[in-house]
Amino acid sequence: MPVLDLISAGLILFSPLLPTEPVRIAGTYLIVKGLFFVLTSKDIASALDFLIGIYAIIIVFFHFYNIFISLIAVIFLFQKSAFAIAAS
């Protein structure tokens, strides 16, 4: 899952340059993963995954891209992935 989070981070960061379908898939992945782990473990990091997924869907459907929000999302996903990869 950390690798998919890194891919999602890259897709969010470069979403203005990419087709909408990969960004939509990444957003859906983050929403599903976030909801699953929020319901099972009540983890704040999973809630943030869910919110970042919602942001990715907003990018796709409403063409709202904010570099500041995107950088925060990418930094969070990168940090979370780096810790998960280092722990394994």
C-alpha positions as CSV (number, residue, x, y, z in Angstrom):
1,M,0.0,0.0,0.0
2,P,2.8,2.5,0.6
3,V,3.8,2.3,-3.1
4,L,0.2,3.0,-4.1
5,D,0.2,6.0,-1.8
6,L,3.4,7.3,-3.5
7,I,1.8,6.9,-6.9
8,S,-1.3,8.7,-5.7
9,A,0.8,11.5,-4.4
10,G,2.5,11.9,-7.7
11,L,-0.9,11.9,-9.5
12,I,-2.3,14.5,-7.2
13,L,0.8,16.7,-7.6
14,F,0.8,16.5,-11.4
15,S,-2.9,16.4,-11.9
16,P,-3.2,19.5,-14.0
17,L,-0.8,17.9,-16.5
18,L,-2.4,14.4,-16.5
19,P,-5.7,13.0,-17.9
20,T,-8.4,12.9,-15.3
21,E,-8.9,9.1,-15.2
22,P,-5.7,8.2,-13.2
23,V,-6.4,11.0,-10.7
24,R,-9.9,9.8,-10.3
25,I,-8.7,6.2,-9.7
26,A,-6.2,7.5,-7.1
27,G,-8.9,9.5,-5.4
28,T,-11.2,6.5,-5.3
29,Y,-8.4,4.3,-3.9
30,L,-7.6,6.8,-1.1
31,I,-11.3,7.2,-0.2
32,V,-11.9,3.4,0.0
33,K,-8.7,2.8,1.9
34,G,-9.3,5.7,4.2
35,L,-12.9,4.6,5.0
36,F,-11.9,1.0,5.6
37,F,-9.2,1.9,8.1
38,V,-11.2,4.6,9.8
39,L,-14.0,2.2,10.4
40,T,-11.7,-0.6,11.6
41,S,-9.0,1.2,13.5
42,K,-10.3,4.8,14.0
43,D,-6.9,6.1,12.9
44,I,-6.4,9.9,12.2
45,A,-4.0,9.2,9.4
46,S,-6.7,7.1,7.6
47,A,-9.1,10.0,8.0
48,L,-6.6,12.2,6.3
49,D,-6.3,9.6,3.5
50,F,-10.1,9.9,3.1
51,L,-9.9,13.7,2.9
52,I,-7.1,13.7,0.4
53,G,-9.1,11.2,-1.7
54,I,-12.0,13.7,-1.6
55,Y,-9.7,16.5,-2.6
56,A,-8.5,14.3,-5.6
57,I,-12.1,13.8,-6.7
58,I,-12.7,17.5,-6.4
59,I,-9.7,18.1,-8.6
60,V,-11.2,15.8,-11.3
61,F,-14.8,16.9,-11.2
62,F,-14.6,20.6,-10.3
63,H,-11.2,21.4,-11.8
64,F,-10.2,22.9,-8.5
65,Y,-6.4,22.6,-8.0
66,N,-4.6,24.5,-5.3
67,I,-0.8,24.0,-5.1
68,F,-0.7,24.6,-1.4
69,I,-3.3,22.0,-0.6
70,S,-1.7,19.6,-3.1
71,L,1.7,20.0,-1.5
72,I,0.4,19.4,2.0
73,A,-1.4,16.2,0.7
74,V,1.7,15.0,-1.2
75,I,4.0,15.6,1.8
76,F,1.6,13.7,4.1
77,L,1.3,10.8,1.7
78,F,5.1,10.7,1.1
79,Q,5.9,10.8,4.8
80,K,3.3,8.1,5.6
81,S,4.7,5.9,2.8
82,A,8.3,6.5,3.8
83,F,7.6,5.4,7.4
84,A,5.7,2.3,6.2
85,I,8.5,1.3,3.9
86,A,11.1,1.9,6.6
87,A,9.2,-0.1,9.1
88,S,9.0,-3.2,6.9
